[in-house]
Amino acid sequence: MLRSCLARLRTLGALRGPRGGARPPATDTGPALRLFSSEEVILKDYSVPNPSWSKDLRLLYDQYMKKCEDGSWKRLPSYRDVAHLDSKLIKEEQMPQARIFIRSYEDGLGFEFVMFHNDVEKKTVCLFQGGPYLQGLSGWLHGGAMATMIDITSGMAASIGERIVTANLNIDFKRPVPLYSVVVINSQLYKAEGRKLFVSCDVRSVDGKTLYAEATSLFVKLDPEKSST
Ligand SMILES: CCCCCCCCCCCCCCCC(=O)SCCNC(=O)CCNC(=O)[C@H](O)C(C)(C)COP(=O)(O)OP(=O)(O)OC[C@H]1O[C@@H](n2cnc3c(N)ncnc32)[C@H](O)[C@@H]1OP(=O)(O)O
């Protein structure tokens, strides 16, 4: 049954992203993005409010959407399927069920987030609410879940649309993050040296008063000459 459903979805193109590594531009046009009229592939954008979002998350979202109005900040769309980023990152025919794990949970249970990017200032801000499936010690968010969000937010500040990997990530966890709470992850690219991109990051409460974590990271642009990358 499952196999026949998968086969049908594949026939319809629903388990495939765009061919040829094409990437859609960042857009604020809505929760779904039609990529190719010939294939009728529609990607759902998860970086928009859903009923699981707390009042805090909704309010911050509205504040950042306001900042987007003059074009200085852009909301970054976010999908479950990695193929829209770069087809070389994943051999989809071999891994049709592969999903970006931070978008694999049902609404509210895992990673609820939206990112905003300021290209001039080289900053990315992530508004993040961790759900119950991300629990570490009782009532608190697992540090690995926080590390994931720091990594991805910092990676976005380092480079949007380029093939980069995390080479190094250092985190100081200062305070435990309560489950379900909203935190603001601020990341900034502060140095670029050849293929190396250096980013600093902090994680704070909504009012900015509590510092939950600080991090620095190094991202490296993949070298097209090297076959393993
Ligand atoms: C969940 C996903 C959702 C995605 C949703 C949307 C995402 C969109 C945003 C994407 C943001 C990314 C977020 C996730 C990214 C991963 O999760 S990536 C997975 C984890 N990372 C890896 O697997 C990387 C594994 N490592 C490697 O592939 C290779 O070691 C590297 C990093 C590519 C470097 O290898 P290389 O190309 O051979 O280059 P190499 O000459 O060794 O190093 C280049 C330079 O970097 C320096 N360097 C390399 N490593 C280090 C290090 N650890 N410390 C210090 N310096 C270093 C070298 O010394 C060298 O410096 P220079 O001599 O040029 O001054």
The ligand as a MOL file (V3000), in Angstrom:
LIG
                    3D

  0  0  0     0  0            999 V3000
M  V30 BEGIN CTAB
M  V30 COUNTS 65 67 0 0 0
M  V30 BEGIN ATOM
M  V30 1 C 19.6280 20.2380 8.8190 0
M  V30 2 C 19.9910 20.8540 7.4900 0
M  V30 3 C 18.9860 21.7800 7.0400 0
M  V30 4 C 19.2830 22.5860 5.8450 0
M  V30 5 C 18.2670 23.6230 5.6490 0
M  V30 6 C 18.6820 24.7990 4.8830 0
M  V30 7 C 20.1100 25.0310 5.0500 0
M  V30 8 C 20.7110 26.1770 4.3830 0
M  V30 9 C 21.8280 26.7570 5.1610 0
M  V30 10 C 22.9510 25.8550 5.2170 0
M  V30 11 C 23.7600 26.0540 6.4180 0
M  V30 12 C 24.4970 24.8580 6.8170 0
M  V30 13 C 23.8400 24.1620 7.9420 0
M  V30 14 C 24.0350 22.6790 7.9700 0
M  V30 15 C 25.3310 22.2350 7.4370 0
M  V30 16 C 25.6890 20.8670 7.8200 0
M  V30 17 O 25.0810 20.2070 8.6160 0
M  V30 18 S 27.0270 20.2730 7.0180 0
M  V30 19 C 27.3450 18.7430 7.8190 0
M  V30 20 C 28.4140 18.8390 8.8360 0
M  V30 21 N 29.6400 19.2200 8.2260 0
M  V30 22 C 30.3570 18.3750 7.4660 0
M  V30 23 O 29.9730 17.2670 7.2010 0
M  V30 24 C 31.6540 18.9150 6.9370 0
M  V30 25 C 32.6820 17.8020 6.8070 0
M  V30 26 N 33.9600 18.3440 6.4490 0
M  V30 27 C 34.3260 18.5490 5.1560 0
M  V30 28 O 33.5880 18.2140 4.2340 0
M  V30 29 C 35.6700 19.1350 4.8840 0
M  V30 30 O 36.5100 18.9500 5.9950 0
M  V30 31 C 35.5840 20.6650 4.5550 0
M  V30 32 C 34.9980 21.4550 5.7210 0
M  V30 33 C 34.7250 20.8620 3.2980 0
M  V30 34 C 36.9760 21.1910 4.2960 0
M  V30 35 O 37.5870 20.3430 3.3760 0
M  V30 36 P 38.3570 20.8670 2.0870 0
M  V30 37 O 37.3710 21.3670 1.0880 0
M  V30 38 O 39.2390 19.7460 1.6520 0
M  V30 39 O 39.1660 22.1100 2.5210 0
M  V30 40 P 40.4340 22.2360 3.4750 0
M  V30 41 O 41.5710 22.6610 2.5800 0
M  V30 42 O 40.6370 21.0530 4.3640 0
M  V30 43 O 39.9610 23.4650 4.3910 0
M  V30 44 C 39.7200 24.7390 3.8380 0
M  V30 45 C 40.1360 25.7560 4.8840 0
M  V30 46 O 39.2670 25.5810 6.0340 0
M  V30 47 C 40.0530 25.3040 7.1990 0
M  V30 48 N 39.3210 24.3440 8.0190 0
M  V30 49 C 38.7010 23.2270 7.6110 0
M  V30 50 N 38.1310 22.6020 8.6580 0
M  V30 51 C 38.4010 23.3440 9.7410 0
M  V30 52 C 38.0770 23.2350 11.1220 0
M  V30 53 N 37.3430 22.2350 11.5840 0
M  V30 54 N 38.5210 24.1900 11.9750 0
M  V30 55 C 39.2430 25.2430 11.5120 0
M  V30 56 N 39.5870 25.4070 10.1960 0
M  V30 57 C 39.1670 24.4640 9.3360 0
M  V30 58 C 41.3460 24.7240 6.6740 0
M  V30 59 O 42.3920 24.9030 7.6100 0
M  V30 60 C 41.5620 25.5390 5.3940 0
M  V30 61 O 42.0400 26.8040 5.7700 0
M  V30 62 P 43.0890 27.5930 4.8050 0
M  V30 63 O 44.2710 26.6950 4.6620 0
M  V30 64 O 42.3660 27.8280 3.5090 0
M  V30 65 O 43.3690 28.8590 5.5320 0
M  V30 END ATOM
M  V30 BEGIN BOND
M  V30 1 1 1 2
M  V30 2 1 2 3
M  V30 3 1 3 4
M  V30 4 1 4 5
M  V30 5 1 5 6
M  V30 6 1 6 7
M  V30 7 1 7 8
M  V30 8 1 8 9
M  V30 9 1 9 10
M  V30 10 1 10 11
M  V30 11 1 11 12
M  V30 12 1 12 13
M  V30 13 1 13 14
M  V30 14 1 14 15
M  V30 15 1 15 16
M  V30 16 2 16 17
M  V30 17 1 16 18
M  V30 18 1 18 19
M  V30 19 1 19 20
M  V30 20 1 20 21
M  V30 21 1 21 22
M  V30 22 2 22 23
M  V30 23 1 22 24
M  V30 24 1 24 25
M  V30 25 1 25 26
M  V30 26 1 26 27
M  V30 27 2 27 28
M  V30 28 1 27 29
M  V30 29 1 29 30
M  V30 30 1 29 31
M  V30 31 1 31 32
M  V30 32 1 31 33
M  V30 33 1 31 34
M  V30 34 1 34 35
M  V30 35 1 35 36
M  V30 36 2 36 37
M  V30 37 1 36 38
M  V30 38 1 36 39
M  V30 39 1 39 40
M  V30 40 2 40 41
M  V30 41 1 40 42
M  V30 42 1 40 43
M  V30 43 1 43 44
M  V30 44 1 44 45
M  V30 45 1 45 46
M  V30 46 1 45 60
M  V30 47 1 46 47
M  V30 48 1 47 48
M  V30 49 1 47 58
M  V30 50 1 48 49
M  V30 51 1 48 57
M  V30 52 2 49 50
M  V30 53 1 50 51
M  V30 54 1 51 52
M  V30 55 2 51 57
M  V30 56 1 52 53
M  V30 57 2 52 54
M  V30 58 1 54 55
M  V30 59 2 55 56
M  V30 60 1 56 57
M  V30 61 1 58 59
M  V30 62 1 58 60
M  V30 63 1 60 61
M  V30 64 1 61 62
M  V30 65 2 62 63
M  V30 66 1 62 64
M  V30 67 1 62 65
M  V30 END BOND
M  V30 END CTAB
M  END
